[in-house]
Amino acid sequence: MTVSAFLGIAFTVLVSFQLRELGALSYLPGFVAVALLREVGPLITALIIAGRVGAAFTSRIGTMKVAEEILALETMAINPVRFLVVNRFLAMLVSLPALTVIASVTALAGGFLYGNLRLGITLDTYLRETLDVIVFKDVYSGLLKSVVFAAVIVLVGCDRGFAVEGGAEGVGRATMLAVVSSTLTIIVFDTIMTTAFYG
């Protein structure tokens, strides 16, 4: 939430500078809201979660693979994918969209805080301008992106974990590759989905 609030402030500072130059400062709340809901909120939240949770998935499953715990599950006729991946997948499908909503609202609040304290924009004006501009498509496109990003984080993280070889060094290497792969894949999917929605 702290990152989101400061991101909202920083984004508002940059946008307000440009809009002030153009004499269009009244468009600030709507512009910030649309950008945060469509793009910035879902993307930044997913990248943070990929770095933290995706890495944890890889290291946990990779450690289990090295310690032959996955082999033990298979010996007991327990499907390791069902046991280790499905619950993570379902949890991420619920939690990442929820975190995206929280992050977007927090970023909007940070943007309002800057707009109010530095530019004199009242809460009533900020809300009115924001609600006049955003449409339902802005909200659901961001949420749909977060669902896709959630799937990417889990599938890449778990796949890299199952592919670990070579002991502790292999776990570290797989964890790094999982974060890099997740980040790149998220950005590619974000570009594709943004183009599909608004291109």
C-alpha positions in Angstrom: 0.0 0.0 0.0 2.8 2.4 0.8 4.4 1.8 -2.6 1.0 2.4 -4.3 0.5 5.6 -2.4 3.9 7.0 -3.4 3.4 5.8 -6.9 0.1 7.7 -7.1 1.8 10.8 -5.8 4.8 10.5 -8.2 2.5 9.8 -11.2 0.3 12.8 -10.3 3.3 15.1 -9.9 4.6 14.1 -13.4 1.2 14.4 -15.1 0.3 17.7 -13.3 3.6 19.2 -14.6 2.7 18.4 -18.2 -0.9 19.4 -17.9 0.0 22.7 -16.3 2.2 23.5 -19.2 -0.7 22.8 -21.6 -3.2 24.8 -19.4 -5.3 21.6 -18.9 -4.8 21.0 -15.2 -8.6 20.4 -14.8 -8.1 17.0 -16.6 -5.6 15.8 -14.0 -8.0 13.7 -11.8 -9.5 11.8 -14.7 -6.2 11.3 -16.5 -4.5 9.9 -13.4 -7.5 7.6 -12.6 -7.7 6.2 -16.1 -3.9 5.5 -16.2 -3.9 3.9 -12.7 -6.9 1.7 -13.3 -6.1 0.6 -16.8 -2.3 0.2 -16.6 -0.2 1.3 -13.7 -2.2 -0.4 -10.8 -2.4 -3.9 -12.3 1.1 -3.9 -13.8 3.0 -2.6 -10.7 1.0 -4.8 -8.3 1.8 -7.9 -10.5 5.5 -7.1 -10.7 5.8 -6.7 -7.0 3.9 -9.9 -6.3 6.0 -11.7 -9.0 9.2 -10.7 -7.3 8.0 -11.7 -3.8 5.4 -14.5 -4.2 6.6 -16.0 -7.5 10.1 -16.3 -6.1 8.7 -18.0 -3.0 6.8 -20.5 -5.0 9.9 -21.4 -7.0 12.2 -21.7 -4.0 9.7 -23.8 -2.0 8.9 -26.2 -4.8 12.6 -26.3 -5.9 13.7 -27.1 -2.3 11.2 -29.9 -2.2 12.5 -31.3 -5.5 16.1 -31.2 -4.3 15.1 -32.9 -1.0 13.2 -35.5 -3.0 9.9 -34.6 -1.2 8.2 -34.4 -4.6 9.3 -38.0 -5.3 7.9 -38.9 -1.9 4.5 -37.4 -2.9 4.5 -39.4 -6.1 5.5 -42.6 -4.2 2.4 -42.0 -2.0 0.3 -41.7 -5.1 -0.3 -38.0 -4.5 -0.3 -35.8 -7.6 2.3 -33.1 -6.9 0.8 -30.7 -9.3 -2.6 -31.0 -7.7 -1.1 -30.9 -4.2 1.4 -28.0 -4.7 0.1 -25.9 -7.7 -3.7 -25.9 -7.7 -4.2 -24.3 -4.3 -1.6 -21.7 -5.1 -3.2 -21.0 -8.4 -6.7 -20.6 -6.9 -5.4 -18.4 -4.1 -3.5 -16.1 -6.5 -6.6 -15.8 -8.8 -8.5 -14.4 -5.8 -5.7 -12.4 -4.1 -4.0 -10.6 -7.0 -7.2 -8.9 -8.3 -8.1 -7.9 -4.7 -4.6 -6.5 -4.2 -4.9 -4.7 -7.5 -8.1 -3.0 -6.3 -6.5 -2.0 -3.0 -3.3 -0.7 -4.8 -5.3 1.3 -7.3 -7.5 2.9 -4.7 -4.4 3.7 -2.6 -2.6 5.2 -5.6 -5.7 7.3 -6.4 -5.8 8.5 -2.7 -2.1 9.4 -3.0 -2.8 11.3 -6.2 -5.6 13.2 -4.5 -3.4 14.0 -1.5 -0.9 15.7 -3.8 -3.6 17.3 -5.8 -5.2 18.7 -2.7 -2.2 19.9 -0.8 -0.2 21.2 -3.8 -2.8 22.1 -6.4 -5.8 23.0 -4.2 -8.1 20.3 -5.8 -11.0 19.6 -3.5 -12.2 16.1 -2.8 -15.6 16.9 -4.5 -13.8 18.1 -7.6 -11.4 15.2 -7.6 -14.2 12.6 -7.3 -16.4 14.3 -9.8 -13.7 14.6 -12.5 -12.6 11.0 -11.9 -16.1 9.5 -12.1 -16.9 11.6 -15.2 -14.0 10.1 -17.1 -13.7 6.4 -16.0 -15.9 3.8 -17.5 -16.6 0.2 -16.5 -14.2 -1.0 -19.2 -11.3 0.7 -17.4 -12.2 -1.2 -14.2 -12.7 -4.6 -15.8 -9.8 -4.4 -18.1 -7.5 -3.8 -15.1 -9.1 -6.7 -13.2 -8.9 -9.1 -16.2 -5.2 -8.2 -16.5 -4.6 -9.0 -12.9 -6.2 -12.4 -13.3 -4.0 -13.2 -16.3 -0.9 -11.9 -14.4 -1.9 -14.1 -11.4 -1.9 -17.2 -13.7 1.5 -16.2 -15.2 3.1 -15.8 -11.7 1.9 -19.1 -10.5 2.5 -21.1 -13.6 6.0 -19.7 -14.2 7.0 -19.9 -10.6 5.8 -23.5 -10.1 7.2 -24.6 -13.4 10.7 -23.3 -12.6 10.4 -25.0 -9.2 9.6 -28.4 -10.6 12.5 -28.0 -13.1 15.2 -27.4 -10.4 18.3 -29.5 -10.7 21.7 -29.3 -8.9 21.0 -28.7 -5.2 20.8 -25.3 -3.5 22.6 -23.5 -6.3 20.0 -24.8 -8.7 17.2 -23.5 -6.5 18.8 -20.0 -6.4 19.3 -20.0 -10.2 15.7 -21.2 -10.8 14.3 -18.5 -8.4 16.1 -15.8 -10.3 14.9 -17.2 -13.7 11.4 -17.4 -12.4 11.3 -13.7 -11.4 12.9 -12.6 -14.7 10.6 -14.8 -16.8 7.5 -13.7 -14.8 8.4 -10.1 -15.2 9.0 -10.4 -19.0 5.8 -12.5 -19.5 3.7 -10.1 -17.5 4.9 -7.1 -19.6 4.3 -9.0 -22.8 0.8 -9.9 -21.8 0.1 -6.4 -20.6 1.1 -5.0 -24.0 -1.1 -7.6 -25.8 -4.1 -7.0 -23.6 -3.8 -3.2 -23.7 -3.6 -3.3 -27.5 -6.6 -5.6 -27.6 -8.7 -3.4 -25.3 -7.7 0.0 -26.5 -5.7 -0.4 -29.7 
